[in-house]
């Protein structure tokens, strides 16, 4: 994976300076950023005077440009190019989350980065996404590209429960472990789980919900994943907890699931479904539920007003982190549920600021264990790619650019 990232980014880098003079590209970028109205940036380059961009009364965030090739990435690659340039250490900043939040608040300038010359690259990015659409065969490949990086890798920054989704913080001094417990317990309580319930979970992760629901609430759980690494570890953890009689861990696509269950849970799996497959996903949820059964879906969402533009564009995360990924909007999911199922929404809760805090914890842990990441064989570019990914996600939730929600659906009688 690291080799493909390197070659892809370096091909773009080699084209940009030859196609246009770096000074021309620099002027184009400075013009685009000149209209920053919230916050400020201090652009620092070797052998040049620093350039201050933004509001006069704001304390600027320093951005260091290490190589003129940065301007080719920014002008020809747009927001995706900024991430690629960061991977290659063409620029740095002491406050990556702050810079990203500043760009989000200045939405016109953020959108301008993906206009002009950067739009020439969009067809290639969309072709990449089309090649990674989530039919059953490609879904396995897409999931493996992220989740099969290795259980030892994810252990380095997740909490002890190995929960890779937003936590819920109920107190200022909550640890990440406590906040993830809160999240799992909140879901169980919202579903009113008990020993008489048989729950199906779409997207096992490493088994944290199944262990919690069976171990603390006595429920029977059938859970499925298409990640071999997750399936192996989740199965081991269930056996070690002595819950094999109450938890069944499947290695199967959600479309293959059979049976009829009292409750359904899907925690941040819908982001891997893909726009074209939302009807199938929600129809599957309805088919698996008994009449009056309830489904709780924890979803990362895009704002309704931006959803169509988001679908038509591309971004760093879809290109490098989650191939085949797509963030739904709440309204679109409700429209699909209404048109294709008998599911009705009975509860909705947004807890986006909790995700910003969760991501800040993950990123801090990731850097604390940096030497161990390297010991697993991951190089500098991979590390910077993940740093960029975690930082822009934190910024997105902190600014409500993206949200995380609980959607509770009930089947008709």
NORGIJO-V465701 format. One record per backbone hydrogen bond with DSSP energy under -0.5 kcal/mol. NH is the residue of the N-H (numbers start at 1). CO is the residue of the C=O. E is the energy in kcal/mol with one decimal. If there is no record, write none. Layout:
[[NH CO E] [NH CO E]]
This chain:
[[5 1 -1.9] [6 2 -2.4] [7 3 -2.4] [8 4 -2.1] [9 5 -2.5] [10 6 -2.7] [11 7 -1.8] [12 8 -1.4] [13 9 -2.2] [14 10 -2.3] [15 11 -1.2] [16 12 -2.0] [17 13 -1.0] [18 14 -0.5] [19 15 -2.1] [20 16 -2.1] [24 21 -0.7] [25 21 -2.1] [26 22 -2.6] [27 23 -2.1] [28 24 -2.1] [29 25 -2.3] [30 26 -2.7] [31 27 -2.1] [32 28 -1.8] [33 29 -2.0] [34 30 -0.8] [35 32 -0.5] [36 33 -1.6] [41 53 -3.0] [42 61 -2.3] [43 41 -0.7] [43 51 -3.3] [44 42 -0.6] [44 63 -3.0] [46 65 -0.6] [48 45 -1.4] [51 43 -2.5] [53 41 -3.0] [53 51 -0.5] [55 39 -2.4] [58 55 -1.3] [60 58 -0.6] [61 40 -2.3] [62 60 -0.5] [63 42 -2.7] [64 92 -2.8] [65 44 -3.0] [65 63 -0.5] [66 64 -0.6] [66 90 -2.9] [67 90 -1.1] [70 67 -2.1] [71 68 -1.6] [72 68 -0.5] [72 69 -0.7] [73 69 -1.6] [74 70 -2.5] [75 71 -2.3] [76 72 -2.5] [77 73 -2.2] [78 74 -0.7] [80 77 -0.8] [81 77 -1.6] [82 78 -1.8] [83 79 -1.4] [84 80 -2.1] [85 81 -2.8] [86 82 -1.9] [87 83 -2.3] [88 84 -1.7] [89 86 -1.6] [90 85 -2.8] [91 85 -0.6] [92 64 -1.9] [99 95 -2.3] [100 96 -2.1] [101 97 -2.6] [102 98 -2.3] [103 99 -2.1] [104 100 -2.3] [105 101 -2.4] [106 102 -1.5] [107 105 -0.9] [109 106 -0.7] [110 106 -1.9] [111 107 -2.7] [112 108 -1.8] [113 109 -1.3] [114 110 -0.5] [114 111 -1.1] [115 112 -1.6] [118 115 -1.5] [119 116 -1.5] [120 117 -1.5] [121 118 -1.3] [122 119 -0.7] [123 119 -0.5] [124 121 -0.8] [125 121 -1.7] [126 122 -2.8] [127 123 -2.1] [128 124 -2.0] [129 125 -1.9] [130 126 -2.5] [131 127 -2.3] [132 128 -0.6] [132 129 -0.8] [133 130 -1.5] [135 133 -1.3] [139 135 -2.7] [140 136 -1.1] [141 137 -1.1] [142 138 -2.9] [143 139 -2.7] [144 140 -2.2] [145 141 -1.7] [146 142 -0.7] [146 143 -1.0] [147 143 -2.4] [148 143 -0.6] [148 144 -1.0] [149 146 -1.3] [150 147 -0.8] [153 150 -0.6] [154 150 -1.7] [155 151 -2.0] [156 152 -0.6] [156 153 -1.1] [157 154 -1.1] [158 154 -2.0] [162 159 -2.0] [164 162 -0.6] [165 163 -0.6] [168 179 -1.9] [170 168 -0.6] [174 171 -1.8] [179 175 -2.6] [180 176 -2.4] [181 177 -2.0] [182 178 -2.5] [183 179 -2.0] [184 180 -2.4] [185 181 -2.8] [186 182 -2.7] [187 183 -2.2] [188 184 -2.0] [189 185 -2.6] [190 186 -2.7] [191 187 -1.9] [192 189 -0.9] [193 188 -2.3] [197 194 -2.1] [199 197 -0.5] [199 220 -3.4] [200 263 -2.1] [201 222 -2.9] [202 200 -0.5] [202 265 -2.4] [203 201 -0.8] [203 224 -1.9] [204 224 -1.3] [206 162 -0.7] [207 204 -1.9] [211 207 -2.4] [212 208 -2.1] [213 209 -3.2] [214 210 -2.3] [215 211 -2.6] [216 212 -2.4] [217 212 -0.7] [217 213 -0.8] [218 214 -0.8] [219 213 -1.9] [220 197 -2.6] [221 246 -3.0] [222 199 -3.0] [223 221 -0.5] [223 248 -2.9] [224 201 -1.9] [225 250 -1.7] [228 226 -0.6] [231 227 -2.6] [232 228 -2.4] [233 229 -2.1] [234 230 -3.0] [235 231 -2.2] [236 232 -1.9] [237 233 -2.6] [238 234 -2.2] [239 235 -2.1] [240 236 -2.6] [241 237 -1.9] [242 239 -1.4] [243 238 -2.3] [246 243 -2.0] [247 243 -2.0] [248 221 -2.6] [249 247 -0.5] [250 223 -3.4] [250 248 -0.6] [252 225 -0.8] [252 250 -0.6] [256 253 -2.3] [257 254 -1.1] [261 288 -3.4] [262 198 -1.7] [263 198 -1.4] [264 294 -2.1] [265 200 -2.4] [266 296 -2.1] [268 266 -0.8] [268 298 -3.1] [272 269 -2.2] [273 270 -1.6] [274 270 -0.7] [277 274 -1.4] [278 275 -1.3] [281 277 -2.6] [282 278 -2.7] [283 279 -2.5] [284 280 -2.3] [285 281 -2.2] [286 282 -2.3] [287 283 -2.6] [288 284 -2.1] [289 285 -0.7] [289 286 -0.9] [290 261 -2.6] [292 412 -0.8] [293 290 -2.6] [294 262 -1.2] [295 409 -2.8] [296 264 -2.7] [297 295 -0.6] [297 407 -2.8] [298 266 -2.5] [298 296 -0.5] [299 297 -0.6] [299 405 -2.3] [301 299 -0.5] [301 403 -3.1] [302 328 -2.7] [303 401 -0.7] [306 303 -1.3] [307 303 -0.8] [307 304 -0.9] [310 306 -2.9] [311 307 -2.6] [312 308 -1.6] [313 309 -0.8] [313 310 -0.9] [319 315 -1.7] [320 316 -2.9] [321 316 -0.5] [321 317 -1.8] [322 317 -3.0] [325 322 -2.3] [326 271 -2.4] [328 300 -0.6] [328 326 -0.6] [333 329 -2.2] [334 330 -2.4] [335 331 -2.5] [336 332 -2.4] [337 333 -2.8] [338 334 -2.4] [339 335 -2.3] [340 336 -2.3] [341 337 -1.8] [344 410 -2.0] [346 408 -3.2] [347 408 -1.2] [349 406 -1.7] [351 404 -2.4] [354 351 -0.9] [355 351 -0.9] [355 352 -0.6] [356 352 -1.7] [357 353 -1.8] [358 354 -2.2] [359 355 -2.9] [360 356 -1.9] [361 357 -2.0] [362 358 -2.4] [363 359 -2.8] [364 360 -2.1] [365 361 -2.5] [366 362 -2.7] [367 363 -2.0] [368 364 -2.0] [369 365 -1.8] [370 367 -1.3] [372 369 -0.7] [373 369 -1.9] [374 370 -2.1] [375 371 -1.8] [376 372 -1.1] [376 373 -0.5] [377 374 -1.9] [378 373 -1.5] [383 379 -2.2] [384 380 -2.5] [385 381 -2.2] [386 382 -2.4] [387 383 -2.2] [388 384 -2.4] [389 385 -2.4] [390 386 -2.7] [391 387 -2.2] [392 388 -2.7] [393 389 -1.8] [394 390 -2.1] [395 391 -2.4] [396 392 -2.2] [397 393 -2.1] [398 394 -2.5] [399 395 -2.0] [400 397 -1.3] [401 396 -2.4] [402 396 -1.4] [403 301 -2.1] [405 299 -2.6] [406 349 -2.6] [407 297 -2.6] [407 405 -0.6] [408 347 -2.7] [408 406 -0.5] [409 295 -3.1] [409 407 -0.6] [410 344 -2.3] [411 293 -2.7] [412 342 -0.8]]
